[in-house]
Amino acid sequence: MLDIREPEELAVCIIDGSVTISMQQVPNELEGLPRETPLIIVCHHGMRSAMVTEFLRRNGFDNAWNLAGGIDAWSRHIEPDMPRY
């Protein structure tokens, strides 16, 4: 998981094991991102992560996938005890 939310959002909740890189920093961090394993992009509701997913795919990351509904959907369907904002 690649969580692209801002530090104040990350302070509320995070999916264990996620790598965190703010949306603005993703272009600077392409070399460090995996290309051979699935890369799930996460934001709050899925809109920013959809944009980053498309950016990554245009840059050769065929393994990039958007988490539809973002961490908000994750907290409702997968981890209901997770704080929401």
N, C-alpha and C positions, 0 to 999 in steps of 0.2 A: 504494500500500500504506500502510495505517495500522497501525503496530506499537504495541500497547498494553501491552507488557511493561514491567517495572520496570528502572531503570538498571543494576542488577547483572546482569540477564539480557541487556540490550543490549550490555554489555561483552564477553559471550562471543561473540555473533554477531548479524548483522543483514543483512537483504536490502538490497542497494544500491538507493538511491533512495527508501527508505521514509521516511515522516514518522513521528516518534515522539511519542506523547502517552500518558502512563500512563492506565490504565483509569479511575482516580479523577478524572482531569482532563478526560476526554472531554465530560461535560456542560457544562463551562465553555468549551469550544473549538468548539462547534457552528457558530458564525458563520464560522469560518475553514475549515471542511471543504467540499470540493466537492460539489455536488449534481448536476452535469451529466455527470460522468464516473464510471466504475466506481470504487468505493471498497472495496478488499479489506482486511478487518480480520484482523490476525495476532496470535497470542499463542504460548505454548509448544506446547500440544497441541490448541488449538481450542475449549476450553471457555469461557474468558473472552471470547475473540473472538466466540463465538456469542452470549453475553449482550449484548455491546456492539453487535453487528449488529442484534439484536432491538430494543435501545434506540434505535438510530439509525433503524431502519425505523418505529418508533412515533412518531418525531419528524420524519417526512417525507423520510427519506433512502431512497428507493426504489432507489438505486444502491448500497446497502451489501450486501456479500457476505462471508461467513465463509470463511476459508481452512481447510477441514477438515483436521485433523491438525496444524495450526499449523506453526511453523518447524521442528519436529522432522520432520514429513513432508516439508517442503521440502528439508531437508538430506539426507534419505534418497533422494528421488526426483529432485530438480531440481539440487541443488548438493552432491554427495556430499563435496566437500572442505571444506565448511563445518563448523566445530567444533559439536559437539553437547553437550548437558548434560541 
